[in-house]
């Protein structure tokens, strides 16, 4: 009697690459698929199957099954590497999902310049070369009250550029309570080293006084830096120096003041209908800060960008620095940011058209009604154990208002295979639905799902619940 292993016994059932390719090519939808891609996919599937056999993760399968697997692999490989997803997490500005979704008009502006030439560095009126940041400078100055403005590729870059241009080989004074770390282990002390500036810490974690800054200023001091801790809060026995106070000391001692407000609220959020306490750019400019730094893709609701507004001489020093060329933005960012800023000129329009703001303002009654309609359409799904609409808590997220909870409603699902399996099938779907899984259930928070996606999401849920 021959002692055969599962791998040797199954080898008789494994087709050759040529045989599998010929079967795959019978699919009329693959007429335009290059043969080398089909061959590569067939080899990959055969290799994966052999590995599964050797590890006893599966038994012999038919050539029809391998053919289907190869076709599915080809379909996956034909998709663009980055595809839209449905954010059902309840985190409006979700870093892992690209932060702020753009207003339709901003997205259209970016698409319009994508396949065409655009005068990025051409002054069309003068017929001469111009600066690309001039395209958005006037809007930024109008909205914030600043003398000048410039744009780089994100707010971390804006901070590095600012310190390199204003404080290389000199000291920057920062409160110990503002030595932030944001996502990706981006730490303020490390930024200081990268920029060539020297960090001078003052105060304590929870209390820093104006006198602490005053006493620390020397002939080596270049900048007083105030950083908004946008992803955490210190509560209780605490004190921080307001920007107006810091500017008074900076002016008295002849030291520049830079305020990194982070989240990008141009004006008080109440003007947009949000009851939230977040430092706004216009206030810091009015207080006399030399430069104010903020993100374009958080509360501003635009594309990823780092924006610096303030005094003309300070902005000019940033734009003349060699790092500026490495950190500059492209035509797509300028197009999307420009339209986003135009929308902000009218607060009512901003609340209506910017997805970040609009999502936060959807009434609970609307979310409840949508949730009940979605639950009703899922009742016949075989893999569904239970579905309901439950109270939930959403957040703006993405380094904005970390303590600000927004009441929401979620479609809560229990499935036969468990919550992790259902969440995984939803993430792997087309489109991907990114939800929260805990306590044996999957939570679909509707505050971050635009109503226009309800039908698409229901279709994805039905597939995942088969």
Secondary structure, DSSP 8 states (H G I E B T S, - for coil): -----HHHHHGGG---HHHHHHHHTT-GGGTTS-HHHHHHHHHHHHHHHHHHHHTTSS----HHHHHHHHHHHHHHHHS-SS--EEE-SSBSSBGGGTBS---HHHHHHHHHHHTS---SSEETTTTEE--TTHHHHHHHHHHH--SEEEEESSHHHHHHHHHHHHHTTSEEEEEGGG--EEGGGEEHHHHHHHHT-EEEEES-SSB--HHHHHHH--TTEEEEEEE--TT----SS-B---HHHHHHHHHHHT-EEEEEEES---S-GGGGT-------HHHHHHHT-SEEEEESSSTT-SSS-EEEEE-HHHHHHHHHSTHHHHH---HHHHHHHHHHHHHHTSHHHHHHH-HHHHHHH--HHHHHHHHHHHHHHHTT-TTEEEEEEEEEEEE--SSS-TT-EEEEEEEEEEETT-HHHHHHHHHTSSSEEE-EEETTEEEEEGGGS-GGGHHHHHHHHHHHT-
